[in-house]
Amino acid sequence: MEKSKPHQPGYVQLILLTPERANRHLRQSAYPMNGAIYISSDSYVKLHLRENEEQHGPSVKKLSENGTELDEVYCLHCVHWPSDAEKWYFRKRSHGWPDTNCVKAIYDDGCHVVPIGSKSIDRYGNWSADPLIWRLSFSEAEKRLVHTMNDTQFLVYGTFKLLLKEAFENNNDTLCSYFMKTLVFWSIEESTTALWQPLRLVSCIEVCLKRLISWVSNGFCPNYFVRENNMFYGRLGENEQCFLINHLLELYAQGWRCLLRCPSMKPFEDALQNTNIQIPKMLNDDLNTREIHFISPEINEESGADHEEEVDVGFFSDLENDVINFSDITGLKTMFSKKIVSLIKAERDRSDIDIITLSQQKLLQRMALFLLDETLLESRCARFKYRQIRRALSLLSYTCRADISRGRLSLATAYYCLGNYSKALKIIELYEDILHHRSGVLYVSSKYPTKVDPGYKKNFCTRALNRLERASLAVSYDFHVYQNRPIIPKEIALEI
């Protein structure tokens, strides 16, 4: 096995050292070059093709005896661990996954090589695979890693396979199941073990989704065993990248509701929507009053709910009345930087972090609208405007979780003013769906009296929800449009 230096990491060339001991397929795949006999990956897989079978990457697609389709991969076992993956074996694992015994067992078992070359662009601008290159495969190691997952980790892996199949708008099959497995591997290794608990399933999904967004945004999906191998290479073009990043940010903005995009999850829709209401009811059914009081004294105390409602009204009102007096994006960036510093400067309690995080969301939202306004008013080249608009839309998508109304309506308005009416309509439909399933709203305004739906106290107070969660589920702000600004529908501008 020879490292293929001109090609990306994770790919090798095979030299046939003992032709007299090789089987028929290896001998017929031999390709003499530069005084050595190389094995052609392209010839090797084609030699296994039979009538009515077709090649599918490194595999041969065929029908089983019972008539189902299957992919058969003709690979070669490498008894030694490849040099490209040495860093995987020696790297430090701060959270203990996988453990040293598992790592040692994987290392000792070696790997496989499969007959598919790395992609490159030919002189005609087309992507093609080098016929003499083979790809390193760690499928046996991956099976071993999957078997070490706990129930929560396995559920997250299954969830992302489901999202890929039913929720991700995956043009040209840019994303694949293998990327989802890689995503979960990296997330488990680089996250504390305390995260991967059943009660934190939604947080685990959010951690993985944020990592996937980062990969797509940077155009780099690192192979788990060969970090330098960018698996997006040759798959993620500029158009696909722009489409995917906006789509994933839209899903992230929906929080756990993005699971409802999967048709398979529809039977559980009511259960998911009413989770926060049903938990106390179940407690009341299963335990007597004394036990409930002992576990959570405030559940049956009306005064506790009243107090939380008052505190929330004050909290979100103060946040909304924190007027931003900057008329340019530079001032907003300065203020945003100060908020970041205050977040990481010292240990803070939960409410301090909520204030800073929600303030950041508010600033980012304002920055995004400023960026859109400035970009549309400037006379710059189309490429520059495209990138700035893309940045602004990404920011608006990210900040949708700060409340149930303003963020989504701002994003829908931006798409409408940019001429993407179908996207705007889709966001409005999602917003209407949220309103339809709402269990109570806290309406906060800087100009009008605050209003609280009766259901807010019942369904969101004394439910152990932090204020970030309450904001994303039940807090609504005024939606502002400004005359003489580009981001305002013409129909509305005529009435102002």
BARO-123064 format. One line per 3 residues: number of its first residue (from 1); for each residue x, y, z of C-alpha. Coordinates in steps of 0.5 Angstrom, whole numbers. Example, Ala and Ser with C-alpha at 12.3 -4.5 7.8 and 13.67 -1.06 7.14 Angstrom:
BARO-123064
1 = 25,-9,16 | 27,-2,14;
END
This chain:
BARO-123064
1 = 0,0,0 | 3,7,-2 | 1,13,0;
4 = -2,17,-6 | 1,24,-5 | -2,28,-10;
7 = -9,26,-8 | -13,28,-2 | -12,24,5;
10 = -15,18,6 | -14,15,-1 | -8,10,-3;
13 = -5,6,-9 | -4,-1,-8 | 3,-4,-11;
16 = 2,-12,-13 | 9,-15,-10 | 8,-22,-11;
19 = 4,-23,-18 | 5,-30,-18 | 1,-31,-11;
22 = -5,-26,-13 | -12,-29,-15 | -15,-28,-22;
25 = -18,-21,-21 | -12,-18,-18 | -8,-20,-24;
28 = -13,-18,-29 | -13,-11,-25 | -5,-10,-26;
31 = -3,-4,-29 | 5,-3,-30 | 7,4,-29;
34 = 14,7,-27 | 17,0,-26 | 12,-2,-21;
37 = 5,-6,-22 | -1,-2,-19 | -7,-5,-18;
40 = -13,-1,-22 | -19,0,-17 | -23,1,-23;
43 = -21,-5,-27 | -22,-9,-20 | -29,-7,-19;
46 = -31,-8,-26 | -29,-15,-26 | -34,-17,-21;
49 = -40,-14,-25 | -45,-19,-28 | -50,-19,-33;
52 = -56,-14,-31 | -52,-11,-25 | -49,-4,-25;
55 = -43,-1,-21 | -45,4,-16 | -39,8,-13;
58 = -34,2,-10 | -40,-3,-10 | -44,-7,-15;
61 = -52,-7,-15 | -55,-13,-15 | -61,-17,-13;
64 = -62,-22,-8 | -65,-29,-8 | -72,-26,-5;
67 = -72,-20,-10 | -69,-14,-6 | -63,-10,-8;
70 = -57,-10,-5 | -50,-7,-6 | -44,-11,-5;
73 = -37,-8,-4 | -31,-12,-6 | -26,-10,-1;
76 = -19,-12,1 | -16,-12,8 | -10,-9,10;
79 = -8,-12,17 | -4,-6,19 | -6,1,21;
82 = -5,6,15 | -1,12,16 | -6,17,14;
85 = -10,15,21 | -4,15,26 | -7,22,29;
88 = -14,18,30 | -10,13,34 | -6,18,38;
91 = -10,24,39 | -12,26,46 | -20,24,48;
94 = -22,29,54 | -28,26,55 | -26,18,55;
97 = -30,16,48 | -28,11,45 | -24,8,51;
100 = -17,6,50 | -19,-1,50 | -24,0,44;
103 = -18,4,41 | -13,-1,41 | -18,-6,39;
106 = -19,-2,33 | -12,-1,31 | -10,-8,32;
109 = -15,-10,27 | -13,-5,21 | -18,-3,16;
112 = -20,-4,9 | -19,-1,2 | -25,0,-3;
115 = -24,0,-10 | -26,8,-11 | -21,13,-13;
118 = -21,21,-10 | -25,26,-15 | -21,31,-19;
121 = -23,36,-24 | -21,34,-31 | -19,39,-37;
124 = -26,39,-39 | -29,42,-32 | -32,35,-30;
127 = -31,31,-24 | -28,24,-25 | -25,19,-20;
130 = -17,17,-21 | -18,9,-23 | -11,7,-20;
133 = -13,10,-13 | -17,6,-7 | -20,9,-1;
136 = -19,7,6 | -25,4,9 | -26,4,17;
139 = -33,0,16 | -31,-5,22 | -28,0,26;
142 = -35,4,26 | -39,-2,27 | -35,-3,34;
145 = -36,4,35 | -44,4,34 | -44,-2,39;
148 = -41,2,45 | -46,8,44 | -51,9,50;
151 = -59,9,48 | -59,16,48 | -53,17,43;
154 = -56,11,39 | -63,15,39 | -59,21,36;
157 = -56,17,31 | -63,14,29 | -66,21,29;
160 = -61,24,24 | -62,18,19 | -69,20,20;
163 = -68,27,19 | -64,26,13 | -69,21,9;
166 = -75,25,11 | -74,33,13 | -67,35,10;
169 = -68,38,3 | -62,35,0 | -61,37,-7;
172 = -57,32,-11 | -56,28,-5 | -50,32,-2;
175 = -51,29,5 | -51,22,6 | -52,17,12;
178 = -45,16,12 | -44,24,14 | -49,23,19;
181 = -46,17,23 | -39,21,22 | -43,27,25;
184 = -45,23,31 | -38,20,32 | -35,27,33;
187 = -40,30,37 | -40,24,42 | -32,25,42;
190 = -32,32,43 | -38,33,48 | -38,31,56;
193 = -41,25,57 | -46,28,62 | -50,31,56;
196 = -52,24,53 | -57,23,58 | -65,21,56;
199 = -67,28,59 | -62,32,54 | -64,28,48;
202 = -67,35,45 | -60,38,47 | -56,33,44;
205 = -60,33,37 | -58,41,38 | -51,40,39;
208 = -50,35,33 | -55,40,28 | -50,46,30;
211 = -44,42,28 | -47,40,22 | -49,47,20;
214 = -42,49,22 | -39,44,17 | -44,46,11;
217 = -42,53,13 | -34,52,12 | -35,47,7;
220 = -31,42,11 | -34,35,13 | -28,32,17;
223 = -27,24,16 | -28,21,23 | -21,17,22;
226 = -17,22,17 | -19,29,20 | -16,32,14;
229 = -20,28,9 | -26,33,7 | -32,29,5;
232 = -35,35,2 | -30,35,-3 | -33,34,-10;
235 = -40,34,-7 | -42,41,-4 | -42,46,-10;
238 = -43,54,-8 | -51,53,-10 | -52,47,-6;
241 = -48,50,0 | -52,56,0 | -58,52,0;
244 = -57,47,5 | -54,53,10 | -61,57,10;
247 = -65,50,10 | -61,48,16 | -61,54,20;
250 = -69,54,18 | -69,47,22 | -65,50,28;
253 = -69,56,29 | -75,51,30 | -72,47,35;
256 = -75,41,37 | -81,42,32 | -76,41,26;
259 = -78,33,28 | -85,34,26 | -82,35,19;
262 = -81,28,19 | -88,24,17 | -86,18,21;
265 = -86,23,27 | -93,25,26 | -97,20,30;
268 = -93,23,36 | -94,30,34 | -99,31,40;
271 = -95,28,45 | -89,33,43 | -93,39,43;
274 = -96,38,50 | -90,35,53 | -90,41,58;
277 = -97,40,60 | -97,32,61 | -91,31,65;
280 = -95,35,71 | -101,31,70 | -98,24,70;
283 = -95,26,76 | -101,28,79 | -104,21,77;
286 = -99,17,79 | -97,20,86 | -101,23,92;
289 = -101,30,94 | -96,29,99 | -91,26,95;
292 = -92,31,89 | -91,37,94 | -84,33,96;
295 = -82,33,89 | -84,40,87 | -87,44,92;
298 = -89,49,87 | -93,45,82 | -100,46,86;
301 = -98,52,89 | -102,58,85 | -98,63,88;
304 = -92,60,86 | -94,60,78 | -97,68,80;
307 = -90,70,82 | -86,66,76 | -91,70,71;
310 = -90,77,75 | -82,75,74 | -83,73,67;
313 = -87,80,65 | -81,84,68 | -76,80,65;
316 = -78,80,58 | -81,87,59 | -74,90,61;
319 = -71,86,55 | -75,89,50 | -75,96,53;
322 = -67,96,53 | -67,101,47 | -62,100,42;
325 = -60,107,40 | -55,105,34 | -56,107,27;
328 = -51,104,24 | -48,97,24 | -41,99,27;
331 = -44,101,33 | -48,94,34 | -42,90,33;
334 = -39,94,38 | -45,93,43 | -45,85,41;
337 = -37,84,43 | -39,87,50 | -44,82,51;
340 = -40,77,49 | -34,79,53 | -39,79,59;
343 = -42,72,58 | -35,69,58 | -32,74,63;
346 = -34,70,70 | -39,65,73 | -46,67,72;
349 = -52,65,75 | -58,62,70 | -62,69,69;
352 = -55,73,67 | -54,68,62 | -61,68,59;
355 = -61,76,59 | -54,76,55 | -56,71,50;
358 = -63,74,49 | -60,81,48 | -55,78,43;
361 = -60,75,39 | -64,82,39 | -57,85,37;
364 = -56,80,32 | -63,81,29 | -62,88,28;
367 = -55,87,25 | -58,83,20 | -63,88,18;
370 = -58,93,18 | -54,89,13 | -59,87,9;
373 = -61,95,8 | -54,97,7 | -53,91,2;
376 = -59,93,-2 | -58,100,-2 | -50,100,-4;
379 = -48,99,-12 | -43,94,-11 | -42,88,-15;
382 = -47,82,-15 | -42,77,-12 | -41,82,-6;
385 = -48,83,-5 | -50,75,-6 | -45,74,0;
388 = -48,79,4 | -55,78,3 | -53,70,5;
391 = -50,72,11 | -56,77,13 | -61,71,12;
394 = -57,66,16 | -57,71,22 | -64,72,21;
397 = -65,64,21 | -61,63,27 | -65,69,31;
400 = -72,66,30 | -71,62,37 | -71,68,41;
403 = -79,69,40 | -85,66,37 | -86,72,32;
406 = -81,78,31 | -76,73,28 | -80,69,24;
409 = -84,75,21 | -77,79,20 | -74,73,16;
412 = -81,72,12 | -81,79,10 | -74,79,8;
415 = -75,73,3 | -81,77,1 | -77,83,-1;
418 = -72,79,-4 | -77,76,-9 | -77,69,-6;
421 = -84,69,-5 | -85,61,-4 | -80,61,2;
424 = -83,67,5 | -90,63,5 | -87,57,8;
427 = -84,61,14 | -91,64,15 | -94,57,14;
430 = -90,55,20 | -91,61,24 | -99,60,23;
433 = -97,52,25 | -94,55,32 | -100,60,33;
436 = -105,54,32 | -101,50,37 | -99,55,42;
439 = -101,54,49 | -101,61,52 | -97,67,50;
442 = -94,73,53 | -94,79,49 | -89,84,50;
445 = -89,91,47 | -85,97,48 | -91,101,46;
448 = -97,98,49 | -99,94,55 | -96,87,56;
451 = -101,82,55 | -101,75,58 | -106,69,56;
454 = -109,65,61 | -105,59,59 | -98,62,60;
457 = -99,61,67 | -102,54,67 | -97,51,62;
460 = -90,55,62 | -90,57,70 | -87,52,75;
463 = -85,47,69 | -78,48,70 | -77,51,64;
466 = -71,57,63 | -73,63,60 | -69,61,53;
469 = -74,56,53 | -80,60,55 | -78,65,50;
472 = -78,60,44 | -84,57,46 | -89,63,48;
475 = -86,70,48 | -88,75,43 | -86,82,41;
478 = -88,87,36 | -86,86,29 | -83,93,26;
481 = -82,95,19 | -79,102,17 | -81,107,12;
484 = -76,109,7 | -72,102,8 | -71,97,3;
487 = -74,91,7 | -81,93,7 | -86,90,3;
490 = -89,95,-2 | -96,94,0 | -95,96,7;
493 = -90,102,5 | -96,105,1 | -101,105,8;
496 = -95,108,12;
END
